[in-house]
Amino acid sequence: MIQVQPFESLGGFRNEWLKTKHHFSFGHYHDPKRMGVGGLRVWNDDEIAPGTGFDPHPHRDMEIVTYVRQGAITHQDSLGNKGRTEAGDVQVMSAGTGIRHAEYNLEDKDTTIFQIWILPRERGQAPSWGAKPFPKGDRSGKFVTLASGIDTDADVLPLRTDARLLGATVKAGETVEYTMDPSRYAYLVPAAGAVEVNGVKIAARDGAAIHEEAVIRVTALEDAELVLVDAA
């Protein structure tokens, strides 16, 4: 079962420094039919103007993943962590019992990110933050796990939830596959490029909610960059 959520149908918000689209209900946007899939609760498509960003604000009991598509995001938090995450790389913040953080675009061009929230396996854990570079060449023609809370996944950013985040870059005409348990849920968004997912066409920045599929087969109709979450 594959349900397409076209980019044009997404909720959103815009002001002088932020343009955002919400794949699922978030903030002032509420659609009872779009409350997430499995443990995945938020997938925001954000464009942040140069020299601006999200001032310090709190979170708790949520796994918050930032996938940088263009530019870079600079993070700082109440634990004293600071870091700059560039395009193609990923940061994970486990909000746990509570954390305040800020995310700024200190670059001279727009920064675009996917911000992804997943429910944690347990509440009340200590907060943490980490980032890791993931060269796009290493995921050419295949899905590579970038962050995961599944014990068998190694050399990835840790998540405190039964989920994994994967990325792939695919040339036009190429096909990549991901095998999953049909009882789990997946959500796939092409950060760039149109694709077919098990024969269903997905445009760039559309979302595909996937359930009861044993194999996700993605064929690139043009050069594409894929981001996929597999969650219980």
Backbone as CSV, one residue per row, in Angstrom:
resi,resn,N_x,N_y,N_z,CA_x,CA_y,CA_z,C_x,C_y,C_z
1,MET,0.848,-1.185,0.000,0.000,0.000,0.000,0.886,1.237,0.000
2,ILE,0.695,2.115,-0.962,1.475,3.347,-1.080,0.510,4.512,-1.227
3,GLN,0.604,5.463,-0.321,-0.243,6.646,-0.363,0.637,7.857,-0.623
4,VAL,0.371,8.547,-1.720,1.181,9.695,-2.118,0.610,10.971,-1.505
5,GLN,1.491,11.782,-0.941,1.115,13.094,-0.429,1.855,14.140,-1.273
6,PRO,1.195,14.677,-2.306,1.866,15.641,-3.182,2.344,16.872,-2.426
7,PHE,3.478,17.390,-2.830,4.048,18.565,-2.180,3.051,19.713,-2.135
8,GLU,2.300,19.905,-3.215,1.362,21.022,-3.298,0.220,20.890,-2.291
9,SER,-0.037,19.677,-1.803,-1.150,19.456,-0.870,-0.739,19.603,0.585
10,LEU,0.547,19.792,0.847,1.027,19.830,2.226,0.625,21.129,2.912
11,GLY,0.436,21.055,4.237,0.247,22.268,5.007,1.540,23.053,5.052
12,GLY,1.459,24.290,5.518,2.688,25.070,5.538,2.558,26.393,6.249
13,PHE,3.687,27.112,6.237,3.789,28.397,6.926,4.903,29.176,6.240
14,ARG,4.744,30.497,6.202,5.767,31.337,5.583,5.826,32.678,6.296
15,ASN,7.055,33.126,6.580,7.253,34.493,7.053,8.468,35.069,6.342
16,GLU,9.049,36.124,6.906,10.131,36.809,6.191,11.418,36.004,6.126
17,TRP,11.577,34.962,6.952,12.836,34.210,6.948,12.665,32.709,6.777
18,LEU,11.445,32.200,6.923,11.209,30.759,6.882,10.070,30.419,5.931
19,LYS,10.329,29.455,5.058,9.278,28.834,4.255,9.268,27.356,4.616
20,THR,8.137,26.850,5.095,8.082,25.468,5.540,6.827,24.778,5.039
21,LYS,6.963,23.495,4.736,5.848,22.633,4.384,5.819,21.466,5.365
22,HIS,4.610,21.074,5.772,4.426,20.028,6.777,3.803,18.794,6.125
23,HIS,4.537,17.686,6.095,3.975,16.448,5.580,2.887,15.902,6.505
24,PHE,3.002,16.199,7.810,2.019,15.750,8.796,1.580,16.946,9.638
25,SER,0.495,16.775,10.390,-0.026,17.848,11.227,1.078,18.389,12.135
26,PHE,1.157,19.726,12.175,2.237,20.368,12.937,1.843,21.814,13.181
27,GLY,2.066,22.290,14.405,1.774,23.687,14.709,0.309,24.016,14.442
28,HIS,0.089,25.068,13.652,-1.277,25.497,13.342,-1.921,24.668,12.235
29,TYR,-1.144,23.790,11.594,-1.706,22.950,10.542,-2.162,21.632,11.145
30,HIS,-3.439,21.318,10.979,-3.980,20.066,11.522,-4.858,19.395,10.481
31,ASP,-4.512,18.152,10.164,-5.318,17.314,9.283,-5.406,15.949,9.948
32,PRO,-6.597,15.543,10.405,-6.714,14.260,11.120,-6.296,13.063,10.285
33,LYS,-6.214,13.225,8.967,-5.771,12.139,8.100,-4.250,12.121,7.943
34,ARG,-3.585,13.125,8.479,-2.128,13.225,8.365,-1.530,13.464,9.751
35,MET,-1.482,12.387,10.516,-0.968,12.456,11.882,0.344,11.684,12.037
36,GLY,0.927,11.255,10.920,2.158,10.485,10.957,1.924,9.065,10.512
37,VAL,3.012,8.306,10.420,2.943,6.880,10.087,3.827,6.130,11.078
38,GLY,3.263,5.099,11.736,4.007,4.417,12.781,4.463,5.418,13.825
39,GLY,5.718,5.313,14.249,6.265,6.237,15.231,6.707,7.567,14.653
40,LEU,6.653,7.720,13.329,7.048,8.972,12.673,5.930,9.993,12.838
41,ARG,6.231,11.142,13.443,5.198,12.129,13.733,5.357,13.437,12.972
42,VAL,6.568,13.813,12.594,6.797,15.101,11.932,7.783,14.910,10.794
43,TRP,7.470,15.518,9.661,8.436,15.632,8.551,8.216,17.011,7.948
44,ASN,9.063,17.970,8.315,8.957,19.333,7.827,10.025,19.602,6.780
45,ASP,9.635,20.295,5.735,10.504,20.701,4.634,10.732,22.196,4.802
46,ASP,11.903,22.575,5.345,12.178,23.958,5.730,13.193,24.617,4.808
47,GLU,12.918,25.878,4.465,13.877,26.732,3.757,14.129,27.955,4.636
48,ILE,15.396,28.124,5.041,15.767,29.141,6.028,16.662,30.178,5.360
49,ALA,16.285,31.445,5.464,17.040,32.518,4.823,18.402,32.709,5.492
50,PRO,19.377,33.255,4.757,20.708,33.479,5.332,20.649,34.386,6.557
51,GLY,21.491,34.075,7.540,21.611,34.914,8.723,20.419,34.873,9.659
52,THR,19.572,33.830,9.520,18.384,33.718,10.369,18.306,32.293,10.921
53,GLY,17.230,32.005,11.624,17.054,30.651,12.112,16.131,30.590,13.312
54,PHE,16.123,29.437,13.935,15.249,29.170,15.066,15.967,29.548,16.358
55,ASP,15.462,30.551,17.062,16.050,30.959,18.336,15.846,29.864,19.384
56,PRO,16.554,29.940,20.532,16.452,28.873,21.539,15.006,28.577,21.949
57,HIS,14.684,27.287,21.976,13.346,26.836,22.340,13.456,25.409,22.871
58,PRO,12.484,24.957,23.666,12.609,23.658,24.339,11.922,22.509,23.589
59,HIS,12.415,21.291,23.863,11.772,20.050,23.439,11.960,19.022,24.548
60,ARG,11.109,17.977,24.531,11.314,16.846,25.423,10.694,15.600,24.804
61,ASP,11.266,14.460,25.151,10.747,13.139,24.769,10.410,13.038,23.282
62,MET,11.403,13.355,22.445,11.259,13.206,21.002,12.643,13.019,20.395
63,GLU,12.725,12.132,19.372,13.941,11.980,18.587,13.828,12.910,17.389
64,ILE,14.716,13.894,17.296,14.617,14.940,16.275,15.824,14.838,15.351
65,VAL,15.550,14.507,14.098,16.588,14.295,13.089,16.556,15.447,12.099
66,THR,17.716,16.013,11.806,17.823,17.053,10.788,18.689,16.538,9.646
67,TYR,18.090,16.467,8.460,18.810,16.084,7.242,18.996,17.358,6.418
68,VAL,20.247,17.748,6.196,20.537,18.994,5.488,20.612,18.717,3.994
69,ARG,19.783,19.419,3.232,19.714,19.219,1.781,20.587,20.219,1.021
70,GLN,20.641,21.439,1.513,21.415,22.500,0.864,21.913,23.454,1.933
71,GLY,23.145,23.960,1.762,23.697,24.889,2.730,24.205,24.180,3.968
72,ALA,23.977,24.769,5.129,24.431,24.190,6.398,23.601,24.771,7.526
73,ILE,23.481,24.010,8.600,22.770,24.464,9.793,23.739,24.429,10.966
74,THR,23.708,25.468,11.788,24.574,25.558,12.961,23.727,25.384,14.215
75,HIS,24.107,24.404,15.012,23.348,24.002,16.209,24.059,24.451,17.470
76,GLN,23.267,24.852,18.479,23.786,25.050,19.828,22.674,24.709,20.797
77,ASP,23.037,24.150,21.970,21.998,23.715,22.899,22.410,23.936,24.347
78,SER,21.463,23.651,25.244,21.650,23.894,26.670,22.616,22.917,27.320
79,LEU,23.049,21.870,26.597,24.069,20.963,27.097,25.478,21.456,26.781
80,GLY,25.565,22.546,26.016,26.864,23.072,25.619,27.349,22.572,24.280
81,ASN,26.538,21.776,23.584,26.927,21.281,22.260,26.837,22.390,21.223
82,LYS,27.800,22.404,20.318,27.780,23.306,19.173,28.284,22.529,17.964
83,GLY,27.700,22.787,16.804,28.162,22.091,15.612,27.514,22.640,14.355
84,ARG,28.192,22.450,13.236,27.715,22.888,11.924,27.550,21.645,11.058
85,THR,26.356,21.422,10.539,26.051,20.247,9.737,25.779,20.687,8.299
86,GLU,26.536,20.116,7.347,26.487,20.550,5.951,25.546,19.670,5.126
87,ALA,25.326,20.097,3.888,24.423,19.403,2.971,24.814,17.933,2.832
88,GLY,23.824,17.069,2.955,24.025,15.633,2.850,24.289,14.961,4.180
89,ASP,24.612,15.755,5.199,24.930,15.202,6.509,23.704,15.261,7.424
90,VAL,23.847,14.667,8.600,22.703,14.463,9.487,23.090,14.795,10.920
91,GLN,22.135,15.367,11.675,22.295,15.512,13.114,21.074,14.919,13.796
92,VAL,21.288,14.397,15.003,20.210,13.799,15.804,20.243,14.413,17.197
93,MET,19.086,14.884,17.631,18.942,15.373,18.993,17.895,14.518,19.705
94,SER,18.310,13.853,20.772,17.381,13.117,21.619,16.965,14.059,22.742
95,ALA,15.723,14.530,22.700,15.297,15.580,23.628,15.176,15.069,25.058
96,GLY,14.784,13.809,25.231,14.753,13.196,26.552,13.979,14.015,27.573
97,THR,14.575,14.180,28.760,13.901,14.876,29.854,13.778,16.374,29.611
98,GLY,14.437,16.883,28.575,14.304,18.285,28.227,15.605,18.896,27.764
99,ILE,15.526,19.685,26.689,16.694,20.364,26.148,16.216,21.627,25.435
100,ARG,17.026,22.671,25.502,16.783,23.889,24.717,17.835,23.935,23.616
101,HIS,17.406,24.308,22.411,18.369,24.380,21.313,17.997,25.500,20.363
102,ALA,18.980,25.912,19.578,18.799,26.885,18.505,19.416,26.307,17.242
103,GLU,18.811,26.639,16.101,19.319,26.188,14.799,19.376,27.403,13.882
104,TYR,20.584,27.764,13.420,20.760,28.973,12.623,21.393,28.661,11.272
105,ASN,20.973,29.414,10.278,21.640,29.414,8.987,22.613,30.587,8.972
106,LEU,23.877,30.300,9.209,24.906,31.337,9.234,25.620,31.462,7.891
107,GLU,25.049,30.832,6.869,25.656,30.846,5.529,25.192,32.085,4.762
108,ASP,25.748,32.263,3.546,25.365,33.408,2.721,24.333,33.036,1.655
109,LYS,23.719,31.854,1.807,22.655,31.422,0.901,21.607,30.665,1.711
110,ASP,20.459,30.406,1.084,19.405,29.667,1.773,19.896,28.284,2.199
111,THR,19.441,27.848,3.347,19.656,26.473,3.799,18.316,25.748,3.758
112,THR,18.314,24.542,3.215,17.095,23.731,3.182,17.351,22.439,3.942
113,ILE,16.365,22.061,4.759,16.501,20.869,5.587,15.199,20.080,5.599
114,PHE,15.308,18.788,5.900,14.175,18.002,6.364,14.333,17.875,7.878
115,GLN,13.294,18.252,8.614,13.298,18.046,10.057,12.296,16.933,10.359
116,ILE,12.782,15.870,10.980,12.024,14.627,11.144,11.955,14.284,12.622
117,TRP,10.741,14.098,13.139,10.550,13.752,14.548,9.966,12.347,14.649
118,ILE,10.549,11.540,15.538,10.090,10.171,15.761,9.912,9.963,17.257
119,LEU,8.825,9.300,17.645,8.583,9.035,19.054,9.671,8.129,19.625
120,PRO,10.150,8.418,20.839,11.198,7.584,21.440,10.634,6.262,21.944
121,ARG,11.541,5.303,22.120,11.160,4.004,22.678,10.741,4.151,24.135
122,GLU,11.448,5.009,24.878,11.153,5.256,26.285,11.192,6.756,26.552
123,ARG,10.347,7.191,27.463,10.366,8.585,27.889,11.322,8.753,29.068
124,GLY,11.742,9.998,29.298,12.495,10.311,30.500,13.970,9.972,30.453
125,GLN,14.539,9.801,29.273,15.970,9.540,29.159,16.764,10.854,29.165
126,ALA,18.058,10.754,29.399,18.909,11.949,29.387,18.997,12.500,27.967
127,PRO,18.957,13.820,27.793,19.058,14.394,26.454,20.469,14.258,25.887
128,SER,20.568,14.302,24.552,21.877,14.218,23.886,21.767,14.793,22.493
129,TRP,22.934,15.015,21.878,22.997,15.536,20.497,24.237,14.969,19.824
130,GLY,24.152,14.730,18.531,25.312,14.297,17.756,25.102,14.563,16.280
131,ALA,26.195,14.634,15.539,26.147,14.853,14.087,27.215,13.988,13.434
132,LYS,26.999,13.699,12.144,27.935,12.831,11.439,27.900,13.153,9.953
133,PRO,29.075,13.226,9.291,29.094,13.431,7.837,28.798,12.128,7.102
134,PHE,28.064,12.243,6.011,27.732,11.081,5.185,27.931,11.461,3.713
135,PRO,29.136,11.260,3.165,29.384,11.624,1.766,28.373,10.978,0.828
136,LYS,27.803,11.790,-0.053,26.770,11.265,-0.940,27.298,10.173,-1.856
137,GLY,28.589,10.220,-2.173,29.157,9.182,-3.035,29.086,7.800,-2.419
138,ASP,29.074,7.731,-1.087,29.029,6.439,-0.403,27.668,5.776,-0.513
139,ARG,26.640,6.546,-0.895,25.297,5.962,-1.023,24.801,6.001,-2.461
140,SER,25.729,6.104,-3.405,25.362,6.108,-4.816,24.855,4.735,-5.234
141,GLY,23.625,4.686,-5.724,23.048,3.441,-6.223,22.614,2.463,-5.152
142,LYS,22.511,2.915,-3.897,22.081,2.007,-2.826,21.590,2.814,-1.628
143,PHE,20.717,2.193,-0.835,20.299,2.789,0.419,21.369,2.539,1.481
144,VAL,21.692,3.595,2.216,22.656,3.520,3.310,21.977,4.040,4.573
145,THR,22.136,3.317,5.673,21.550,3.742,6.938,22.377,4.884,7.525
146,LEU,21.695,5.979,7.877,22.351,7.168,8.397,22.164,7.308,9.911
147,ALA,20.989,6.945,10.403,20.701,6.991,11.832,19.773,5.834,12.156
148,SER,19.945,5.250,13.344,19.154,4.057,13.641,19.130,3.780,15.135
149,GLY,18.016,3.175,15.560,17.910,2.639,16.904,17.825,1.128,16.897
150,ILE,18.182,0.516,15.771,18.142,-0.937,15.607,19.540,-1.492,15.875
151,ASP,19.631,-2.470,16.765,20.925,-2.929,17.297,21.891,-3.408,16.218
152,THR,21.395,-3.964,15.140,22.273,-4.532,14.117,22.911,-3.472,13.219
153,ASP,22.482,-2.226,13.314,23.044,-1.160,12.478,24.275,-0.563,13.159
154,ALA,25.376,-0.502,12.431,26.635,0.005,12.980,27.088,1.245,12.211
155,ASP,27.957,2.039,12.843,28.551,3.231,12.228,27.499,4.225,11.760
156,VAL,26.473,4.408,12.587,25.402,5.342,12.271,25.164,6.231,13.487
157,LEU,24.418,7.307,13.291,23.990,8.113,14.425,22.941,7.342,15.219
158,PRO,23.030,7.341,16.545,22.084,6.551,17.338,20.732,7.240,17.490
159,LEU,19.684,6.439,17.396,18.324,6.864,17.699,17.807,6.030,18.861
160,ARG,17.035,6.613,19.739,16.447,5.873,20.854,15.014,5.468,20.514
161,THR,14.890,4.802,19.389,13.578,4.378,18.915,13.754,3.247,17.918
162,ASP,12.699,2.485,17.686,12.742,1.359,16.758,12.503,1.876,15.345
163,ALA,13.520,2.547,14.813,13.406,3.168,13.489,14.792,3.360,12.915
164,ARG,14.832,3.540,11.607,16.087,3.914,10.954,15.805,4.939,9.856
165,LEU,16.799,5.808,9.643,16.783,6.795,8.570,17.808,6.371,7.538
166,LEU,17.402,6.346,6.268,18.293,5.917,5.188,18.339,6.977,4.097
167,GLY,19.438,6.975,3.349,19.575,7.861,2.208,20.144,7.122,1.021
168,ALA,19.849,7.629,-0.180,20.399,7.054,-1.414,20.456,8.148,-2.468
169,THR,21.440,8.051,-3.343,21.471,8.883,-4.543,21.410,7.939,-5.745
170,VAL,20.548,8.292,-6.699,20.247,7.373,-7.795,20.290,8.128,-9.115
171,LYS,21.012,7.593,-10.071,21.061,8.182,-11.406,19.789,7.843,-12.184
172,ALA,19.423,8.697,-13.116,18.242,8.463,-13.938,18.322,7.082,-14.593
173,GLY,17.251,6.302,-14.455,17.188,4.964,-15.036,17.626,3.869,-14.097
174,GLU,18.319,4.217,-12.997,18.754,3.214,-12.026,17.621,2.856,-11.066
175,THR,17.719,1.663,-10.474,16.747,1.195,-9.492,17.477,0.773,-8.220
176,VAL,16.928,1.183,-7.071,17.438,0.724,-5.776,16.289,0.058,-5.029
177,GLU,16.628,-0.885,-4.155,15.606,-1.605,-3.412,15.907,-1.570,-1.916
178,TYR,14.830,-1.606,-1.141,14.945,-1.713,0.312,13.942,-2.757,0.774
179,THR,14.435,-3.776,1.474,13.584,-4.842,1.993,13.147,-4.498,3.408
180,MET,11.852,-4.638,3.674,11.348,-4.296,4.999,10.274,-5.286,5.439
181,ASP,10.018,-5.294,6.723,8.938,-6.083,7.302,7.618,-5.419,6.912
182,PRO,6.707,-6.141,6.239,5.458,-5.517,5.788,4.595,-4.968,6.916
183,SER,4.831,-5.405,8.167,4.043,-4.889,9.282,4.524,-3.508,9.735
184,ARG,5.699,-3.078,9.266,6.240,-1.783,9.639,5.770,-0.708,8.658
185,TYR,6.120,0.522,8.973,5.724,1.672,8.159,6.973,2.350,7.606
186,ALA,6.854,2.864,6.389,7.957,3.632,5.809,7.402,4.921,5.227
187,TYR,8.260,5.900,5.183,7.907,7.168,4.539,9.105,7.599,3.720
188,LEU,8.878,7.847,2.437,9.953,8.179,1.512,9.680,9.529,0.864
189,VAL,10.711,10.368,0.831,10.630,11.670,0.175,11.856,11.840,-0.716
190,PRO,11.674,12.090,-2.019,12.821,12.480,-2.843,13.194,13.936,-2.537
191,ALA,14.364,14.151,-1.985,14.829,15.513,-1.768,15.022,16.229,-3.103
192,ALA,15.317,15.458,-4.135,15.442,15.979,-5.498,15.140,14.846,-6.464
193,GLY,14.530,15.182,-7.589,14.315,14.208,-8.648,13.030,13.413,-8.510
194,ALA,12.388,13.154,-9.648,11.177,12.332,-9.690,11.552,10.859,-9.749
195,VAL,10.730,10.014,-9.128,10.995,8.570,-9.077,9.677,7.811,-9.207
196,GLU,9.801,6.504,-9.406,8.676,5.589,-9.278,8.945,4.659,-8.105
197,VAL,7.961,4.524,-7.218,8.074,3.648,-6.060,7.080,2.506,-6.245
198,ASN,7.605,1.309,-6.501,6.744,0.151,-6.814,5.719,0.509,-7.878
199,GLY,6.180,1.258,-8.893,5.338,1.616,-10.024,4.520,2.873,-9.852
200,VAL,4.565,3.500,-8.657,3.801,4.716,-8.383,4.730,5.920,-8.511
201,LYS,4.329,6.902,-9.333,5.200,8.051,-9.560,5.166,9.008,-8.382
202,ILE,6.360,9.443,-7.962,6.526,10.384,-6.851,7.408,11.526,-7.362
203,ALA,6.904,12.743,-7.297,7.695,13.897,-7.718,8.624,14.337,-6.593
204,ALA,9.595,15.169,-6.944,10.501,15.704,-5.927,9.712,16.390,-4.822
205,ARG,10.047,16.049,-3.569,9.486,16.625,-2.342,8.058,16.176,-2.054
206,ASP,7.502,15.286,-2.898,6.292,14.567,-2.503,6.651,13.584,-1.401
207,GLY,5.650,13.112,-0.664,5.860,12.059,0.317,5.117,10.803,-0.096
208,ALA,5.698,9.652,0.225,5.056,8.358,-0.030,4.988,7.586,1.275
209,ALA,3.766,7.400,1.799,3.549,6.586,2.995,3.376,5.139,2.553
210,ILE,4.193,4.233,3.094,4.279,2.857,2.597,4.017,1.889,3.740
211,HIS,3.122,0.930,3.499,2.788,-0.074,4.516,2.376,-1.351,3.788
212,GLU,2.630,-2.480,4.428,2.288,-3.790,3.875,2.981,-4.045,2.532
213,GLU,4.226,-3.604,2.457,5.082,-3.864,1.293,6.354,-4.542,1.796
214,ALA,6.730,-5.663,1.183,7.934,-6.382,1.601,9.193,-5.790,0.973
215,VAL,9.039,-5.174,-0.187,10.174,-4.575,-0.891,9.752,-3.201,-1.397
216,ILE,10.596,-2.211,-1.159,10.402,-0.886,-1.742,11.383,-0.763,-2.898
217,ARG,10.838,-0.701,-4.100,11.667,-0.650,-5.310,11.526,0.743,-5.926
218,VAL,12.629,1.481,-5.965,12.601,2.869,-6.421,13.410,2.987,-7.707
219,THR,12.744,3.433,-8.757,13.403,3.686,-10.042,13.445,5.184,-10.279
220,ALA,14.623,5.727,-10.532,14.784,7.161,-10.745,14.384,7.532,-12.165
221,LEU,13.452,8.459,-12.298,13.071,8.993,-13.603,14.020,10.103,-14.023
222,GLU,14.710,10.661,-13.059,15.794,11.625,-13.268,16.721,11.490,-12.072
223,ASP,17.899,12.082,-12.147,18.821,11.969,-11.012,18.098,12.369,-9.734
224,ALA,18.213,11.526,-8.709,17.405,11.723,-7.510,18.213,11.512,-6.233
225,GLU,17.785,12.197,-5.177,18.316,12.025,-3.833,17.157,11.611,-2.942
226,LEU,17.276,10.464,-2.290,16.174,9.874,-1.554,16.438,9.880,-0.059
227,VAL,15.377,10.134,0.712,15.430,10.015,2.167,14.258,9.139,2.592
228,LEU,14.538,8.127,3.413,13.551,7.130,3.785,13.605,6.875,5.287
229,VAL,12.446,6.831,5.937,12.348,6.414,7.329,11.565,5.115,7.394
230,ASP,12.106,4.134,8.094,11.464,2.842,8.375,11.199,2.822,9.868
231,ALA,9.909,2.769,10.248,9.554,2.868,11.674,8.513,1.811,12.036
232,ALA,8.556,1.392,13.294,7.579,0.436,13.790,6.217,1.107,13.959
